[in-house]
């Protein structure tokens, strides 16, 4: 496993679905086939983009949009 602290990337043979199952559902949410997000870092949801408190934007996958909007209420 490799960790890059500056961007907090982790390279591992484990699948994203495997991580998703092990994370607390009340805090983490799948927003895209490539992203799981800690809900406390979300600033806003606009269309198909999620803006983080840091100013970065992440895509909101069409298959996850309805679930994300329900959980973020």
N, CA, C and O atoms as a CHARMM CRD file, in Angstrom:
* protein
*
  292
    1    1 UNK  N      0.83400  -1.16600   0.00000 PROA 1      0.00000
    2    1 UNK  CA     0.00000   0.00000   0.00000 PROA 1      0.00000
    3    1 UNK  C      0.88700   1.24100   0.00000 PROA 1      0.00000
    4    1 UNK  O      1.88300   1.30000   0.72100 PROA 1      0.00000
    5    2 UNK  N      0.52100   2.23100  -0.81300 PROA 2      0.00000
    6    2 UNK  CA     1.24900   3.49400  -0.85700 PROA 2      0.00000
    7    2 UNK  C      0.29300   4.61800  -0.50700 PROA 2      0.00000
    8    2 UNK  O     -0.87500   4.59800  -0.89700 PROA 2      0.00000
    9    3 UNK  N      0.79600   5.59900   0.23100 PROA 3      0.00000
   10    3 UNK  CA    -0.01600   6.75900   0.59600 PROA 3      0.00000
   11    3 UNK  C      0.74700   8.01100   0.20300 PROA 3      0.00000
   12    3 UNK  O      1.92300   8.16100   0.53500 PROA 3      0.00000
   13    4 UNK  N      0.07600   8.90500  -0.50300 PROA 4      0.00000
   14    4 UNK  CA     0.63800  10.20100  -0.83500 PROA 4      0.00000
   15    4 UNK  C     -0.06000  11.23100   0.03000 PROA 4      0.00000
   16    4 UNK  O     -1.21100  11.58000  -0.23200 PROA 4      0.00000
   17    5 UNK  N      0.61600  11.72100   1.05600 PROA 5      0.00000
   18    5 UNK  CA     0.00800  12.60600   2.03600 PROA 5      0.00000
   19    5 UNK  C     -0.47800  13.92400   1.44600 PROA 5      0.00000
   20    5 UNK  O     -1.51000  14.44300   1.87400 PROA 5      0.00000
   21    6 UNK  N      0.23600  14.47200   0.48000 PROA 6      0.00000
   22    6 UNK  CA    -0.15200  15.77700  -0.04700 PROA 6      0.00000
   23    6 UNK  C     -1.53700  15.75500  -0.69100 PROA 6      0.00000
   24    6 UNK  O     -2.24700  16.75900  -0.63300 PROA 6      0.00000
   25    7 UNK  N     -1.92600  14.67600  -1.28400 PROA 7      0.00000
   26    7 UNK  CA    -3.23900  14.55500  -1.91800 PROA 7      0.00000
   27    7 UNK  C     -4.09200  13.48000  -1.26300 PROA 7      0.00000
   28    7 UNK  O     -5.26100  13.31800  -1.61100 PROA 7      0.00000
   29    8 UNK  N     -3.51900  12.74800  -0.32100 PROA 8      0.00000
   30    8 UNK  CA    -4.20500  11.69000   0.40800 PROA 8      0.00000
   31    8 UNK  C     -4.75300  10.59800  -0.50800 PROA 8      0.00000
   32    8 UNK  O     -5.89700  10.17000  -0.35700 PROA 8      0.00000
   33    9 UNK  N     -3.94000  10.15700  -1.44500 PROA 9      0.00000
   34    9 UNK  CA    -4.29300   9.03600  -2.30100 PROA 9      0.00000
   35    9 UNK  C     -3.74700   7.75400  -1.69000 PROA 9      0.00000
   36    9 UNK  O     -2.66700   7.75100  -1.09800 PROA 9      0.00000
   37   10 UNK  N     -4.48800   6.67800  -1.83400 PROA 10     0.00000
   38   10 UNK  CA    -4.04000   5.38700  -1.35200 PROA 10     0.00000
   39   10 UNK  C     -4.11200   4.40400  -2.51000 PROA 10     0.00000
   40   10 UNK  O     -5.15100   4.27900  -3.15800 PROA 10     0.00000
   41   11 UNK  N     -3.02900   3.71800  -2.76700 PROA 11     0.00000
   42   11 UNK  CA    -2.98600   2.69700  -3.80200 PROA 11     0.00000
   43   11 UNK  C     -3.02200   1.34700  -3.10600 PROA 11     0.00000
   44   11 UNK  O     -2.14000   1.02800  -2.30800 PROA 11     0.00000
   45   12 UNK  N     -4.04600   0.55400  -3.41000 PROA 12     0.00000
   46   12 UNK  CA    -4.23700  -0.71200  -2.72800 PROA 12     0.00000
   47   12 UNK  C     -4.92500  -1.70600  -3.66400 PROA 12     0.00000
   48   12 UNK  O     -5.62700  -1.28900  -4.58500 PROA 12     0.00000
   49   13 UNK  N     -4.74300  -2.98400  -3.45300 PROA 13     0.00000
   50   13 UNK  CA    -5.43200  -3.97000  -4.28800 PROA 13     0.00000
   51   13 UNK  C     -6.91500  -4.11700  -3.91800 PROA 13     0.00000
   52   13 UNK  O     -7.65900  -4.79600  -4.62600 PROA 13     0.00000
   53   14 UNK  N     -7.34200  -3.50500  -2.84400 PROA 14     0.00000
   54   14 UNK  CA    -8.73700  -3.58600  -2.39900 PROA 14     0.00000
   55   14 UNK  C     -9.63000  -2.74800  -3.31900 PROA 14     0.00000
   56   14 UNK  O     -9.20700  -1.69200  -3.78900 PROA 14     0.00000
   57   15 UNK  N    -10.84800  -3.20100  -3.58000 PROA 15     0.00000
   58   15 UNK  CA   -11.75500  -2.47600  -4.45600 PROA 15     0.00000
   59   15 UNK  C    -12.43400  -1.32600  -3.71100 PROA 15     0.00000
   60   15 UNK  O    -12.50200  -1.32500  -2.48200 PROA 15     0.00000
   61   16 UNK  N    -12.92900  -0.36000  -4.46300 PROA 16     0.00000
   62   16 UNK  CA   -13.64200   0.76100  -3.85800 PROA 16     0.00000
   63   16 UNK  C    -14.91700   0.27000  -3.17000 PROA 16     0.00000
   64   16 UNK  O    -15.30000   0.80100  -2.12700 PROA 16     0.00000
   65   17 UNK  N    -15.56300  -0.72400  -3.73600 PROA 17     0.00000
   66   17 UNK  CA   -16.74700  -1.31700  -3.09200 PROA 17     0.00000
   67   17 UNK  C    -16.38700  -1.93500  -1.74800 PROA 17     0.00000
   68   17 UNK  O    -17.17100  -1.86700  -0.80200 PROA 17     0.00000
   69   18 UNK  N    -15.22300  -2.52900  -1.66100 PROA 18     0.00000
   70   18 UNK  CA   -14.76400  -3.09400  -0.39200 PROA 18     0.00000
   71   18 UNK  C    -14.57300  -2.02300   0.66200 PROA 18     0.00000
   72   18 UNK  O    -14.93800  -2.21600   1.82100 PROA 18     0.00000
   73   19 UNK  N    -13.99800  -0.88400   0.26300 PROA 19     0.00000
   74   19 UNK  CA   -13.85900   0.23400   1.19200 PROA 19     0.00000
   75   19 UNK  C    -15.22800   0.76800   1.59600 PROA 19     0.00000
   76   19 UNK  O    -15.46700   1.05500   2.76900 PROA 19     0.00000
   77   20 UNK  N    -16.11400   0.89800   0.63200 PROA 20     0.00000
   78   20 UNK  CA   -17.44700   1.43300   0.89200 PROA 20     0.00000
   79   20 UNK  C    -18.17400   0.60800   1.95700 PROA 20     0.00000
   80   20 UNK  O    -18.84000   1.16700   2.82900 PROA 20     0.00000
   81   21 UNK  N    -18.04900  -0.69900   1.88700 PROA 21     0.00000
   82   21 UNK  CA   -18.70100  -1.58200   2.85500 PROA 21     0.00000
   83   21 UNK  C    -18.12400  -1.43700   4.25800 PROA 21     0.00000
   84   21 UNK  O    -18.82900  -1.65800   5.24200 PROA 21     0.00000
   85   22 UNK  N    -16.85800  -1.07000   4.35900 PROA 22     0.00000
   86   22 UNK  CA   -16.21600  -0.99000   5.67000 PROA 22     0.00000
   87   22 UNK  C    -16.32800   0.39500   6.32400 PROA 22     0.00000
   88   22 UNK  O    -16.02800   0.54200   7.50900 PROA 22     0.00000
   89   23 UNK  N    -16.75000   1.39500   5.57100 PROA 23     0.00000
   90   23 UNK  CA   -16.86000   2.75600   6.11400 PROA 23     0.00000
   91   23 UNK  C    -18.23500   2.99300   6.73200 PROA 23     0.00000
   92   23 UNK  O    -19.21700   2.40100   6.28300 PROA 23     0.00000
   93   24 UNK  N    -18.32500   3.84700   7.75100 PROA 24     0.00000
   94   24 UNK  CA   -19.63000   4.14400   8.35700 PROA 24     0.00000
   95   24 UNK  C    -20.55200   4.86200   7.36000 PROA 24     0.00000
   96   24 UNK  O    -20.20300   5.92200   6.84000 PROA 24     0.00000
   97   25 UNK  N    -21.70600   4.28900   7.10300 PROA 25     0.00000
   98   25 UNK  CA   -22.63500   4.82500   6.09800 PROA 25     0.00000
   99   25 UNK  C    -23.17900   6.20300   6.45700 PROA 25     0.00000
  100   25 UNK  O    -23.53600   6.97700   5.56900 PROA 25     0.00000
  101   26 UNK  N    -23.24400   6.51300   7.73100 PROA 26     0.00000
  102   26 UNK  CA   -23.76000   7.82300   8.11800 PROA 26     0.00000
  103   26 UNK  C    -22.75900   8.94700   7.83700 PROA 26     0.00000
  104   26 UNK  O    -23.13200  10.12000   7.83900 PROA 26     0.00000
  105   27 UNK  N    -21.50100   8.60200   7.59600 PROA 27     0.00000
  106   27 UNK  CA   -20.47600   9.62100   7.36300 PROA 27     0.00000
  107   27 UNK  C    -19.96100   9.64000   5.92000 PROA 27     0.00000
  108   27 UNK  O    -19.62600  10.70400   5.40000 PROA 27     0.00000
  109   28 UNK  N    -19.89600   8.47400   5.27000 PROA 28     0.00000
  110   28 UNK  CA   -19.32200   8.38800   3.93100 PROA 28     0.00000
  111   28 UNK  C    -20.38000   8.00000   2.91300 PROA 28     0.00000
  112   28 UNK  O    -21.28400   7.21900   3.20900 PROA 28     0.00000
  113   29 UNK  N    -20.26000   8.55200   1.71200 PROA 29     0.00000
  114   29 UNK  CA   -21.25200   8.30700   0.67100 PROA 29     0.00000
  115   29 UNK  C    -20.54900   8.12000  -0.68000 PROA 29     0.00000
  116   29 UNK  O    -19.59200   8.82100  -1.00700 PROA 29     0.00000
  117   30 UNK  N    -21.05000   7.16400  -1.44000 PROA 30     0.00000
  118   30 UNK  CA   -20.53000   6.92400  -2.78800 PROA 30     0.00000
  119   30 UNK  C    -21.16800   7.93800  -3.71400 PROA 30     0.00000
  120   30 UNK  O    -22.39400   8.01900  -3.79400 PROA 30     0.00000
  121   31 UNK  N    -20.34600   8.72300  -4.42500 PROA 31     0.00000
  122   31 UNK  CA   -20.87300   9.76900  -5.29400 PROA 31     0.00000
  123   31 UNK  C    -20.61900   9.49800  -6.77400 PROA 31     0.00000
  124   31 UNK  O    -21.15500  10.18700  -7.64200 PROA 31     0.00000
  125   32 UNK  N    -19.80300   8.49400  -7.05100 PROA 32     0.00000
  126   32 UNK  CA   -19.36600   8.22400  -8.42600 PROA 32     0.00000
  127   32 UNK  C    -18.71200   6.84900  -8.41200 PROA 32     0.00000
  128   32 UNK  O    -18.33300   6.35600  -7.34900 PROA 32     0.00000
  129   33 UNK  N    -18.57800   6.23100  -9.56200 PROA 33     0.00000
  130   33 UNK  CA   -17.93100   4.91800  -9.59000 PROA 33     0.00000
  131   33 UNK  C    -16.48700   4.98400  -9.10400 PROA 33     0.00000
  132   33 UNK  O    -15.90600   3.96000  -8.74600 PROA 33     0.00000
  133   34 UNK  N    -15.90300   6.18600  -9.09100 PROA 34     0.00000
  134   34 UNK  CA   -14.50800   6.35500  -8.68200 PROA 34     0.00000
  135   34 UNK  C    -14.30700   7.10700  -7.38100 PROA 34     0.00000
  136   34 UNK  O    -13.16700   7.31700  -6.96700 PROA 34     0.00000
  137   35 UNK  N    -15.39500   7.52300  -6.71900 PROA 35     0.00000
  138   35 UNK  CA   -15.26000   8.36300  -5.52800 PROA 35     0.00000
  139   35 UNK  C    -16.19500   7.97500  -4.40100 PROA 35     0.00000
  140   35 UNK  O    -17.37900   7.71400  -4.61400 PROA 35     0.00000
  141   36 UNK  N    -15.64000   7.94200  -3.19000 PROA 36     0.00000
  142   36 UNK  CA   -16.40400   7.88500  -1.94600 PROA 36     0.00000
  143   36 UNK  C    -16.02100   9.14600  -1.18900 PROA 36     0.00000
  144   36 UNK  O    -14.84700   9.51500  -1.14800 PROA 36     0.00000
  145   37 UNK  N    -16.99500   9.80100  -0.59400 PROA 37     0.00000
  146   37 UNK  CA   -16.76500  11.11400  -0.01100 PROA 37     0.00000
  147   37 UNK  C    -17.24200  11.17700   1.43300 PROA 37     0.00000
  148   37 UNK  O    -18.29800  10.64800   1.77800 PROA 37     0.00000
  149   38 UNK  N    -16.44900  11.83300   2.26800 PROA 38     0.00000
  150   38 UNK  CA   -16.86200  12.12900   3.63200 PROA 38     0.00000
  151   38 UNK  C    -17.84600  13.29800   3.54800 PROA 38     0.00000
  152   38 UNK  O    -17.49800  14.37200   3.05800 PROA 38     0.00000
  153   39 UNK  N    -19.06500  13.08800   4.02500 PROA 39     0.00000
  154   39 UNK  CA   -20.13600  14.07400   3.87600 PROA 39     0.00000
  155   39 UNK  C    -19.82300  15.40800   4.54000 PROA 39     0.00000
  156   39 UNK  O    -20.35000  16.43500   4.11200 PROA 39     0.00000
  157   40 UNK  N    -18.99600  15.42500   5.55600 PROA 40     0.00000
  158   40 UNK  CA   -18.73900  16.68100   6.25400 PROA 40     0.00000
  159   40 UNK  C    -17.89800  17.66100   5.43900 PROA 40     0.00000
  160   40 UNK  O    -17.76700  18.82200   5.82600 PROA 40     0.00000
  161   41 UNK  N    -17.32600  17.21600   4.31900 PROA 41     0.00000
  162   41 UNK  CA   -16.52900  18.09200   3.47200 PROA 41     0.00000
  163   41 UNK  C    -17.32100  18.71600   2.32400 PROA 41     0.00000
  164   41 UNK  O    -16.76800  19.48700   1.54000 PROA 41     0.00000
  165   42 UNK  N    -18.61700  18.38900   2.22100 PROA 42     0.00000
  166   42 UNK  CA   -19.44900  18.89900   1.13400 PROA 42     0.00000
  167   42 UNK  C    -19.91600  20.31800   1.44000 PROA 42     0.00000
  168   42 UNK  O    -20.46300  20.59000   2.50900 PROA 42     0.00000
  169   43 UNK  N    -19.69400  21.20400   0.49400 PROA 43     0.00000
  170   43 UNK  CA   -20.21300  22.57200   0.61000 PROA 43     0.00000
  171   43 UNK  C    -21.54700  22.67900  -0.10800 PROA 43     0.00000
  172   43 UNK  O    -22.51100  23.21400   0.44100 PROA 43     0.00000
  173   44 UNK  N    -21.60900  22.16000  -1.36300 PROA 44     0.00000
  174   44 UNK  CA   -22.84500  22.26500  -2.13200 PROA 44     0.00000
  175   44 UNK  C    -22.88200  21.21400  -3.23300 PROA 44     0.00000
  176   44 UNK  O    -21.86500  20.62800  -3.60400 PROA 44     0.00000
  177   45 UNK  N    -24.09100  20.99700  -3.74000 PROA 45     0.00000
  178   45 UNK  CA   -24.30100  20.12000  -4.88700 PROA 45     0.00000
  179   45 UNK  C    -24.96700  20.97300  -5.95100 PROA 45     0.00000
  180   45 UNK  O    -26.03000  21.55000  -5.71700 PROA 45     0.00000
  181   46 UNK  N    -24.35000  21.05300  -7.11000 PROA 46     0.00000
  182   46 UNK  CA   -24.87700  21.84900  -8.21200 PROA 46     0.00000
  183   46 UNK  C    -24.84500  21.01000  -9.47700 PROA 46     0.00000
  184   46 UNK  O    -23.77700  20.71300 -10.01200 PROA 46     0.00000
  185   47 UNK  N    -26.01500  20.63500  -9.94400 PROA 47     0.00000
  186   47 UNK  CA   -26.08600  19.80400 -11.14400 PROA 47     0.00000
  187   47 UNK  C    -25.40700  18.47100 -10.91300 PROA 47     0.00000
  188   47 UNK  O    -25.79800  17.71400 -10.02500 PROA 47     0.00000
  189   48 UNK  N    -24.39500  18.18500 -11.70600 PROA 48     0.00000
  190   48 UNK  CA   -23.65500  16.92600 -11.59700 PROA 48     0.00000
  191   48 UNK  C    -22.28400  17.10900 -10.96200 PROA 48     0.00000
  192   48 UNK  O    -21.36900  16.32300 -11.20400 PROA 48     0.00000
  193   49 UNK  N    -22.14700  18.15200 -10.14700 PROA 49     0.00000
  194   49 UNK  CA   -20.87800  18.42100  -9.47400 PROA 49     0.00000
  195   49 UNK  C    -21.11100  18.62600  -7.97600 PROA 49     0.00000
  196   49 UNK  O    -22.12300  19.18600  -7.55500 PROA 49     0.00000
  197   50 UNK  N    -20.16100  18.16200  -7.20300 PROA 50     0.00000
  198   50 UNK  CA   -20.17400  18.39100  -5.75800 PROA 50     0.00000
  199   50 UNK  C    -18.99900  19.30000  -5.44400 PROA 50     0.00000
  200   50 UNK  O    -17.85000  18.97500  -5.74500 PROA 50     0.00000
  201   51 UNK  N    -19.29300  20.43300  -4.84200 PROA 51     0.00000
  202   51 UNK  CA   -18.23500  21.36400  -4.44400 PROA 51     0.00000
  203   51 UNK  C    -17.88900  21.10000  -2.98800 PROA 51     0.00000
  204   51 UNK  O    -18.76500  21.04900  -2.12400 PROA 51     0.00000
  205   52 UNK  N    -16.59300  20.93300  -2.73200 PROA 52     0.00000
  206   52 UNK  CA   -16.10400  20.67900  -1.38400 PROA 52     0.00000
  207   52 UNK  C    -15.79100  21.99500  -0.67600 PROA 52     0.00000
  208   52 UNK  O    -15.64100  23.03400  -1.31900 PROA 52     0.00000
  209   53 UNK  N    -15.69600  21.94300   0.63000 PROA 53     0.00000
  210   53 UNK  CA   -15.34900  23.12900   1.41400 PROA 53     0.00000
  211   53 UNK  C    -13.98100  23.67100   1.03600 PROA 53     0.00000
  212   53 UNK  O    -13.71100  24.85600   1.22800 PROA 53     0.00000
  213   54 UNK  N    -13.11900  22.82200   0.50200 PROA 54     0.00000
  214   54 UNK  CA   -11.78100  23.24400   0.06200 PROA 54     0.00000
  215   54 UNK  C    -11.81500  24.00700  -1.25900 PROA 54     0.00000
  216   54 UNK  O    -10.81800  24.60600  -1.66000 PROA 54     0.00000
  217   55 UNK  N    -12.97400  23.98400  -1.94000 PROA 55     0.00000
  218   55 UNK  CA   -13.09700  24.62900  -3.24400 PROA 55     0.00000
  219   55 UNK  C    -12.97300  23.66600  -4.40800 PROA 55     0.00000
  220   55 UNK  O    -13.33100  24.01200  -5.53300 PROA 55     0.00000
  221   56 UNK  N    -12.47000  22.45900  -4.15900 PROA 56     0.00000
  222   56 UNK  CA   -12.35500  21.45600  -5.22000 PROA 56     0.00000
  223   56 UNK  C    -13.75100  20.97300  -5.60200 PROA 56     0.00000
  224   56 UNK  O    -14.68800  21.04300  -4.80600 PROA 56     0.00000
  225   57 UNK  N    -13.87100  20.48400  -6.83500 PROA 57     0.00000
  226   57 UNK  CA   -15.13000  19.93200  -7.31500 PROA 57     0.00000
  227   57 UNK  C    -14.93400  18.47900  -7.72700 PROA 57     0.00000
  228   57 UNK  O    -13.90400  18.10900  -8.29000 PROA 57     0.00000
  229   58 UNK  N    -15.93500  17.67100  -7.43900 PROA 58     0.00000
  230   58 UNK  CA   -15.92500  16.25900  -7.82200 PROA 58     0.00000
  231   58 UNK  C    -17.19000  15.96000  -8.61400 PROA 58     0.00000
  232   58 UNK  O    -18.23600  16.55600  -8.36000 PROA 58     0.00000
  233   59 UNK  N    -17.10100  15.03600  -9.57900 PROA 59     0.00000
  234   59 UNK  CA   -18.28900  14.69100 -10.35700 PROA 59     0.00000
  235   59 UNK  C    -19.27300  13.87300  -9.53100 PROA 59     0.00000
  236   59 UNK  O    -18.88500  13.06000  -8.69300 PROA 59     0.00000
  237   60 UNK  N    -20.54400  14.10800  -9.78600 PROA 60     0.00000
  238   60 UNK  CA   -21.61200  13.32300  -9.18300 PROA 60     0.00000
  239   60 UNK  C    -22.14800  12.41200 -10.26700 PROA 60     0.00000
  240   60 UNK  O    -22.76100  12.87900 -11.22700 PROA 60     0.00000
  241   61 UNK  N    -21.92300  11.11200 -10.12300 PROA 61     0.00000
  242   61 UNK  CA   -22.34900  10.14800 -11.13100 PROA 61     0.00000
  243   61 UNK  C    -23.85700  10.05500 -11.23200 PROA 61     0.00000
  244   61 UNK  O    -24.55600  10.12700 -10.22100 PROA 61     0.00000
  245   62 UNK  N    -24.36300   9.89600 -12.44500 PROA 62     0.00000
  246   62 UNK  CA   -25.82100   9.85600 -12.64300 PROA 62     0.00000
  247   62 UNK  C    -26.46800   8.70000 -11.89200 PROA 62     0.00000
  248   62 UNK  O    -27.62600   8.80800 -11.48800 PROA 62     0.00000
  249   63 UNK  N    -25.75500   7.60300 -11.69500 PROA 63     0.00000
  250   63 UNK  CA   -26.31400   6.46200 -10.95700 PROA 63     0.00000
  251   63 UNK  C    -26.36200   6.69500  -9.45600 PROA 63     0.00000
  252   63 UNK  O    -26.99600   5.92000  -8.73900 PROA 63     0.00000
  253   64 UNK  N    -25.70900   7.74100  -8.96100 PROA 64     0.00000
  254   64 UNK  CA   -25.63600   8.00700  -7.52700 PROA 64     0.00000
  255   64 UNK  C    -26.37800   9.28500  -7.14000 PROA 64     0.00000
  256   64 UNK  O    -26.56000   9.55700  -5.95300 PROA 64     0.00000
  257   65 UNK  N    -26.80400  10.06500  -8.11800 PROA 65     0.00000
  258   65 UNK  CA   -27.36600  11.38800  -7.87100 PROA 65     0.00000
  259   65 UNK  C    -28.58500  11.35100  -6.94500 PROA 65     0.00000
  260   65 UNK  O    -28.64200  12.12300  -5.98700 PROA 65     0.00000
  261   66 UNK  N    -29.54900  10.48500  -7.20100 PROA 66     0.00000
  262   66 UNK  CA   -30.75900  10.45600  -6.38100 PROA 66     0.00000
  263   66 UNK  C    -30.46900  10.04500  -4.94000 PROA 66     0.00000
  264   66 UNK  O    -31.07600  10.58100  -4.01300 PROA 66     0.00000
  265   67 UNK  N    -29.56800   9.12000  -4.74400 PROA 67     0.00000
  266   67 UNK  CA   -29.20100   8.66300  -3.39400 PROA 67     0.00000
  267   67 UNK  C    -28.45800   9.76800  -2.64700 PROA 67     0.00000
  268   67 UNK  O    -28.72600  10.01600  -1.47200 PROA 67     0.00000
  269   68 UNK  N    -27.52900  10.42600  -3.32700 PROA 68     0.00000
  270   68 UNK  CA   -26.74700  11.49300  -2.70800 PROA 68     0.00000
  271   68 UNK  C    -27.66700  12.61500  -2.26500 PROA 68     0.00000
  272   68 UNK  O    -27.54900  13.08800  -1.13400 PROA 68     0.00000
  273   69 UNK  N    -28.57300  13.05100  -3.11300 PROA 69     0.00000
  274   69 UNK  CA   -29.47100  14.15700  -2.76000 PROA 69     0.00000
  275   69 UNK  C    -30.35700  13.79200  -1.58500 PROA 69     0.00000
  276   69 UNK  O    -30.61500  14.65300  -0.74400 PROA 69     0.00000
  277   70 UNK  N    -30.83500  12.56900  -1.48400 PROA 70     0.00000
  278   70 UNK  CA   -31.66100  12.13900  -0.35000 PROA 70     0.00000
  279   70 UNK  C    -30.84700  12.13700   0.94000 PROA 70     0.00000
  280   70 UNK  O    -31.32500  12.60600   1.97400 PROA 70     0.00000
  281   71 UNK  N    -29.63900  11.62300   0.89100 PROA 71     0.00000
  282   71 UNK  CA   -28.82100  11.50400   2.08700 PROA 71     0.00000
  283   71 UNK  C    -28.26400  12.83400   2.56600 PROA 71     0.00000
  284   71 UNK  O    -27.93900  12.97400   3.74500 PROA 71     0.00000
  285   72 UNK  N    -28.14600  13.81400   1.67700 PROA 72     0.00000
  286   72 UNK  CA   -27.57200  15.09600   2.07200 PROA 72     0.00000
  287   72 UNK  C    -28.63000  16.04900   2.63200 PROA 72     0.00000
  288   72 UNK  O    -28.28200  17.14400   3.07500 PROA 72     0.00000
  289   73 UNK  N    -29.88400  15.67700   2.62600 PROA 73     0.00000
  290   73 UNK  CA   -30.93300  16.54900   3.18100 PROA 73     0.00000
  291   73 UNK  C    -30.80200  16.71700   4.67300 PROA 73     0.00000
  292   73 UNK  O    -31.60500  17.41900   5.28900 PROA 73     0.00000
